[in-house]
Amino acid sequence: MQRKPDLLWILVILFGLGVVTTGYAQSLWTNKTDAPVELAQQPPQLFKR
């Protein structure tokens, strides 16, 4: 009976880490919005030339 709560706590901790890491990644992504937009706009310009 003790193993089930342990598995539940492990799943809760993993879920919490996933939420924290996705929030951190989104904050980094919003801070660096200029670079992906420039990279996305450069290849079509090369194709137009």
For each residue, the residues with C-beta under 8 A, 3 or more apart:
1: 4 5
2: 5 6
3: 6 7
4: 1 7 8
5: 1 2 8 9
6: 2 3 9 10
7: 3 4 10 11
8: 4 5 11 12
9: 5 6 12 13
10: 6 7 13 14
11: 7 8 14 15
12: 8 9 15 16
13: 9 10 16 17
14: 10 11 17 18
15: 11 12 18 19
16: 12 13 19 20
17: 13 14 20 21
18: 14 15 21 22
19: 15 16 22 23
20: 16 17 23 24
21: 17 18 24 25
22: 18 19 25 26
23: 19 20 26 27
24: 20 21 27 28
25: 21 22 28 29
26: 22 23 29 30
27: 23 24 30 31
28: 24 25 31 32
29: 25 26 32 33 36
30: 26 27 33
31: 27 28
32: 28 29 35 36
33: 29 30 36 37
34: 37 38
35: 32 38 39
36: 29 32 33 39 40
37: 33 34 40 41
38: 34 35 41 42
39: 35 36 42 43
40: 36 37 43
41: 37 38 44 45
42: 38 39 45 46
43: 39 40 46 47
44: 41 47 48
45: 41 42 48 49
46: 42 43 49
47: 43 44
48: 44 45
49: 45 46
